[in-house]
Amino acid sequence: MRAEYDFANMTGGVRGKYYKAYRAGHTIKIHKADGSTVVQHFKLEEGAVMLESDVRKYFPDSEAVNNALRCLIPLVKKSSRVRTKAA
């Protein structure tokens, strides 16, 4: 990006406008110097979960996420039993 761009006075932008569509899947085109174009399609694999950046700093990999969630499973089971009691 060029240094002379001044975004301080830009208005009308909407943060996250295309966020959901981008996460659902997107296509990029790479234009090479020889004139050819490469098209790449990106989509999360089935079962994949995207972590937000504030959460990601606490979970470096899928093993850390799975271990944390396994610790929560017994708590979820206990709380659901309490809710199902007849009044």
PyMOL commands that place a pseudoatom at each C-alpha (Angstrom):
pseudoatom trace, name=CA, resn=MET, resi=1, chain=A, elem=C, hetatm=0, pos=[0.000, 0.000, 0.000]
pseudoatom trace, name=CA, resn=ARG, resi=2, chain=A, elem=C, hetatm=0, pos=[1.318, 3.418, -0.812]
pseudoatom trace, name=CA, resn=ALA, resi=3, chain=A, elem=C, hetatm=0, pos=[2.388, 5.736, 2.010]
pseudoatom trace, name=CA, resn=GLU, resi=4, chain=A, elem=C, hetatm=0, pos=[0.396, 8.677, 0.633]
pseudoatom trace, name=CA, resn=TYR, resi=5, chain=A, elem=C, hetatm=0, pos=[-2.990, 7.067, 1.321]
pseudoatom trace, name=CA, resn=ASP, resi=6, chain=A, elem=C, hetatm=0, pos=[-4.734, 8.928, 4.143]
pseudoatom trace, name=CA, resn=PHE, resi=7, chain=A, elem=C, hetatm=0, pos=[-7.594, 6.965, 5.655]
pseudoatom trace, name=CA, resn=ALA, resi=8, chain=A, elem=C, hetatm=0, pos=[-8.195, 9.424, 8.502]
pseudoatom trace, name=CA, resn=ASN, resi=9, chain=A, elem=C, hetatm=0, pos=[-10.854, 11.311, 6.533]
pseudoatom trace, name=CA, resn=MET, resi=10, chain=A, elem=C, hetatm=0, pos=[-12.568, 8.316, 4.951]
pseudoatom trace, name=CA, resn=THR, resi=11, chain=A, elem=C, hetatm=0, pos=[-16.177, 7.795, 5.996]
pseudoatom trace, name=CA, resn=GLY, resi=12, chain=A, elem=C, hetatm=0, pos=[-18.914, 5.364, 5.141]
pseudoatom trace, name=CA, resn=GLY, resi=13, chain=A, elem=C, hetatm=0, pos=[-16.985, 2.155, 5.673]
pseudoatom trace, name=CA, resn=VAL, resi=14, chain=A, elem=C, hetatm=0, pos=[-18.753, -0.644, 7.512]
pseudoatom trace, name=CA, resn=ARG, resi=15, chain=A, elem=C, hetatm=0, pos=[-16.572, -2.899, 9.619]
pseudoatom trace, name=CA, resn=GLY, resi=16, chain=A, elem=C, hetatm=0, pos=[-17.279, -6.571, 8.998]
pseudoatom trace, name=CA, resn=LYS, resi=17, chain=A, elem=C, hetatm=0, pos=[-19.663, -5.979, 6.096]
pseudoatom trace, name=CA, resn=TYR, resi=18, chain=A, elem=C, hetatm=0, pos=[-18.529, -9.105, 4.225]
pseudoatom trace, name=CA, resn=TYR, resi=19, chain=A, elem=C, hetatm=0, pos=[-17.349, -11.079, 7.255]
pseudoatom trace, name=CA, resn=LYS, resi=20, chain=A, elem=C, hetatm=0, pos=[-19.960, -13.862, 7.182]
pseudoatom trace, name=CA, resn=ALA, resi=21, chain=A, elem=C, hetatm=0, pos=[-19.773, -14.306, 3.419]
pseudoatom trace, name=CA, resn=TYR, resi=22, chain=A, elem=C, hetatm=0, pos=[-15.966, -14.455, 3.558]
pseudoatom trace, name=CA, resn=ARG, resi=23, chain=A, elem=C, hetatm=0, pos=[-16.031, -17.153, 6.242]
pseudoatom trace, name=CA, resn=ALA, resi=24, chain=A, elem=C, hetatm=0, pos=[-18.583, -19.161, 4.271]
pseudoatom trace, name=CA, resn=GLY, resi=25, chain=A, elem=C, hetatm=0, pos=[-16.065, -19.413, 1.419]
pseudoatom trace, name=CA, resn=HIS, resi=26, chain=A, elem=C, hetatm=0, pos=[-14.237, -17.155, -0.981]
pseudoatom trace, name=CA, resn=THR, resi=27, chain=A, elem=C, hetatm=0, pos=[-12.303, -17.183, -4.237]
pseudoatom trace, name=CA, resn=ILE, resi=28, chain=A, elem=C, hetatm=0, pos=[-9.145, -15.285, -5.071]
pseudoatom trace, name=CA, resn=LYS, resi=29, chain=A, elem=C, hetatm=0, pos=[-7.530, -14.646, -8.444]
pseudoatom trace, name=CA, resn=ILE, resi=30, chain=A, elem=C, hetatm=0, pos=[-3.759, -14.329, -8.684]
pseudoatom trace, name=CA, resn=HIS, resi=31, chain=A, elem=C, hetatm=0, pos=[-2.589, -12.483, -11.780]
pseudoatom trace, name=CA, resn=LYS, resi=32, chain=A, elem=C, hetatm=0, pos=[0.972, -13.514, -12.602]
pseudoatom trace, name=CA, resn=ALA, resi=33, chain=A, elem=C, hetatm=0, pos=[3.610, -11.484, -14.430]
pseudoatom trace, name=CA, resn=ASP, resi=34, chain=A, elem=C, hetatm=0, pos=[3.473, -13.844, -17.429]
pseudoatom trace, name=CA, resn=GLY, resi=35, chain=A, elem=C, hetatm=0, pos=[-0.201, -12.961, -17.980]
pseudoatom trace, name=CA, resn=SER, resi=36, chain=A, elem=C, hetatm=0, pos=[-1.643, -16.170, -16.565]
pseudoatom trace, name=CA, resn=THR, resi=37, chain=A, elem=C, hetatm=0, pos=[-4.243, -16.205, -13.818]
pseudoatom trace, name=CA, resn=VAL, resi=38, chain=A, elem=C, hetatm=0, pos=[-4.531, -18.732, -11.012]
pseudoatom trace, name=CA, resn=VAL, resi=39, chain=A, elem=C, hetatm=0, pos=[-7.891, -19.120, -9.273]
pseudoatom trace, name=CA, resn=GLN, resi=40, chain=A, elem=C, hetatm=0, pos=[-7.995, -20.517, -5.743]
pseudoatom trace, name=CA, resn=HIS, resi=41, chain=A, elem=C, hetatm=0, pos=[-11.129, -21.391, -3.767]
pseudoatom trace, name=CA, resn=PHE, resi=42, chain=A, elem=C, hetatm=0, pos=[-11.088, -21.373, 0.028]
pseudoatom trace, name=CA, resn=LYS, resi=43, chain=A, elem=C, hetatm=0, pos=[-13.704, -22.835, 2.338]
pseudoatom trace, name=CA, resn=LEU, resi=44, chain=A, elem=C, hetatm=0, pos=[-13.583, -24.164, 5.884]
pseudoatom trace, name=CA, resn=GLU, resi=45, chain=A, elem=C, hetatm=0, pos=[-13.563, -27.943, 5.974]
pseudoatom trace, name=CA, resn=GLU, resi=46, chain=A, elem=C, hetatm=0, pos=[-16.567, -29.737, 7.445]
pseudoatom trace, name=CA, resn=GLY, resi=47, chain=A, elem=C, hetatm=0, pos=[-16.310, -29.604, 11.230]
pseudoatom trace, name=CA, resn=ALA, resi=48, chain=A, elem=C, hetatm=0, pos=[-13.720, -26.820, 11.216]
pseudoatom trace, name=CA, resn=VAL, resi=49, chain=A, elem=C, hetatm=0, pos=[-14.253, -23.945, 13.611]
pseudoatom trace, name=CA, resn=MET, resi=50, chain=A, elem=C, hetatm=0, pos=[-12.779, -20.461, 13.243]
pseudoatom trace, name=CA, resn=LEU, resi=51, chain=A, elem=C, hetatm=0, pos=[-11.650, -18.890, 16.522]
pseudoatom trace, name=CA, resn=GLU, resi=52, chain=A, elem=C, hetatm=0, pos=[-11.864, -15.148, 17.048]
pseudoatom trace, name=CA, resn=SER, resi=53, chain=A, elem=C, hetatm=0, pos=[-8.520, -13.428, 17.651]
pseudoatom trace, name=CA, resn=ASP, resi=54, chain=A, elem=C, hetatm=0, pos=[-9.165, -12.742, 21.354]
pseudoatom trace, name=CA, resn=VAL, resi=55, chain=A, elem=C, hetatm=0, pos=[-9.877, -16.447, 21.954]
pseudoatom trace, name=CA, resn=ARG, resi=56, chain=A, elem=C, hetatm=0, pos=[-7.062, -17.648, 19.692]
pseudoatom trace, name=CA, resn=LYS, resi=57, chain=A, elem=C, hetatm=0, pos=[-4.358, -16.131, 21.904]
pseudoatom trace, name=CA, resn=TYR, resi=58, chain=A, elem=C, hetatm=0, pos=[-5.316, -18.604, 24.671]
pseudoatom trace, name=CA, resn=PHE, resi=59, chain=A, elem=C, hetatm=0, pos=[-5.508, -21.674, 22.419]
pseudoatom trace, name=CA, resn=PRO, resi=60, chain=A, elem=C, hetatm=0, pos=[-2.430, -22.192, 20.228]
pseudoatom trace, name=CA, resn=ASP, resi=61, chain=A, elem=C, hetatm=0, pos=[-3.706, -25.347, 18.501]
pseudoatom trace, name=CA, resn=SER, resi=62, chain=A, elem=C, hetatm=0, pos=[-6.644, -27.730, 18.136]
pseudoatom trace, name=CA, resn=GLU, resi=63, chain=A, elem=C, hetatm=0, pos=[-5.378, -29.937, 20.969]
pseudoatom trace, name=CA, resn=ALA, resi=64, chain=A, elem=C, hetatm=0, pos=[-5.645, -27.023, 23.420]
pseudoatom trace, name=CA, resn=VAL, resi=65, chain=A, elem=C, hetatm=0, pos=[-9.180, -26.226, 22.246]
pseudoatom trace, name=CA, resn=ASN, resi=66, chain=A, elem=C, hetatm=0, pos=[-10.305, -29.846, 22.497]
pseudoatom trace, name=CA, resn=ASN, resi=67, chain=A, elem=C, hetatm=0, pos=[-8.823, -30.239, 25.999]
pseudoatom trace, name=CA, resn=ALA, resi=68, chain=A, elem=C, hetatm=0, pos=[-10.636, -27.120, 27.221]
pseudoatom trace, name=CA, resn=LEU, resi=69, chain=A, elem=C, hetatm=0, pos=[-13.940, -28.227, 25.704]
pseudoatom trace, name=CA, resn=ARG, resi=70, chain=A, elem=C, hetatm=0, pos=[-13.614, -31.715, 27.200]
pseudoatom trace, name=CA, resn=CYS, resi=71, chain=A, elem=C, hetatm=0, pos=[-13.339, -30.071, 30.634]
pseudoatom trace, name=CA, resn=LEU, resi=72, chain=A, elem=C, hetatm=0, pos=[-16.609, -28.226, 29.987]
pseudoatom trace, name=CA, resn=ILE, resi=73, chain=A, elem=C, hetatm=0, pos=[-18.609, -31.260, 28.845]
pseudoatom trace, name=CA, resn=PRO, resi=74, chain=A, elem=C, hetatm=0, pos=[-19.268, -32.607, 32.380]
pseudoatom trace, name=CA, resn=LEU, resi=75, chain=A, elem=C, hetatm=0, pos=[-20.434, -29.151, 33.474]
pseudoatom trace, name=CA, resn=VAL, resi=76, chain=A, elem=C, hetatm=0, pos=[-22.871, -28.908, 30.569]
pseudoatom trace, name=CA, resn=LYS, resi=77, chain=A, elem=C, hetatm=0, pos=[-24.242, -32.364, 31.353]
pseudoatom trace, name=CA, resn=LYS, resi=78, chain=A, elem=C, hetatm=0, pos=[-24.801, -31.420, 35.029]
pseudoatom trace, name=CA, resn=SER, resi=79, chain=A, elem=C, hetatm=0, pos=[-26.534, -28.132, 34.223]
pseudoatom trace, name=CA, resn=SER, resi=80, chain=A, elem=C, hetatm=0, pos=[-28.848, -29.793, 31.690]
pseudoatom trace, name=CA, resn=ARG, resi=81, chain=A, elem=C, hetatm=0, pos=[-29.937, -32.345, 34.326]
pseudoatom trace, name=CA, resn=VAL, resi=82, chain=A, elem=C, hetatm=0, pos=[-30.907, -29.543, 36.708]
pseudoatom trace, name=CA, resn=ARG, resi=83, chain=A, elem=C, hetatm=0, pos=[-33.040, -27.839, 34.049]
pseudoatom trace, name=CA, resn=THR, resi=84, chain=A, elem=C, hetatm=0, pos=[-34.969, -31.008, 33.180]
pseudoatom trace, name=CA, resn=LYS, resi=85, chain=A, elem=C, hetatm=0, pos=[-36.370, -31.512, 36.707]
pseudoatom trace, name=CA, resn=ALA, resi=86, chain=A, elem=C, hetatm=0, pos=[-40.151, -31.353, 36.848]
pseudoatom trace, name=CA, resn=ALA, resi=87, chain=A, elem=C, hetatm=0, pos=[-41.611, -28.369, 38.701]
for i in range(1, 87): cmd.bond("trace and resi %d" % i, "trace and resi %d" % (i + 1))
show_as sticks, trace
zoom trace
